[in-house]
Amino acid sequence: MAYPLHVIDRAKHMYIVEGLTCEAIAKVLKTEYPKITGVTIRKWADAKNEFSETWDNIKNRKLQTDERRILKAETSKRKLLINQVVEMRE
């Protein structure tokens, strides 16, 4: 069965952002699409997009980006605290 693009996009969001498994996504979508299975979701996840990326590739890239942002924020916060301590000592 062919599913609308918005269903695939919703499944992709649940997989990449929410971290759900293919089976868990199928369970959520079954209320609207009773015939959907985890195998169908896995096929979507394994299919490469126009940039030759699977959902796992995109998820890993997102995780790396998030980690860099967190490190940058922690570094900025540390620098701010150090500057405040230096100002207090002056």
VENVENHU-V287089 format. One record per backbone hydrogen bond with DSSP energy under -0.5 kcal/mol. NH is the residue of the N-H (numbers start at 1). CO is the residue of the C=O. Records with the same first field share a line. If there is no record, write none. Layout:
NH = CO  CO
This chain:
7 = 4
8 = 4
9 = 5
10 = 6
11 = 7
12 = 8
13 = 9
14 = 10
15 = 11
16 = 12
17 = 13
18 = 13
20 = 14
25 = 21
26 = 22
27 = 23
28 = 24
29 = 25
30 = 26
31 = 28
32 = 29
33 = 29
36 = 33
41 = 37
42 = 38
43 = 39
44 = 40
45 = 41
46 = 42
47 = 43
49 = 53
52 = 49
55 = 45
56 = 45
58 = 54
59 = 55
60 = 56
61 = 57
62 = 58
63 = 59
64 = 60
65 = 61
66 = 62
67 = 63
68 = 64
69 = 65
70 = 66
71 = 67
72 = 68
73 = 69
74 = 70
75 = 71
76 = 72
77 = 73
78 = 74
79 = 75
80 = 76
81 = 77
82 = 78
83 = 79
84 = 80
85 = 81
86 = 82
87 = 83
88 = 84
89 = 85
90 = 86
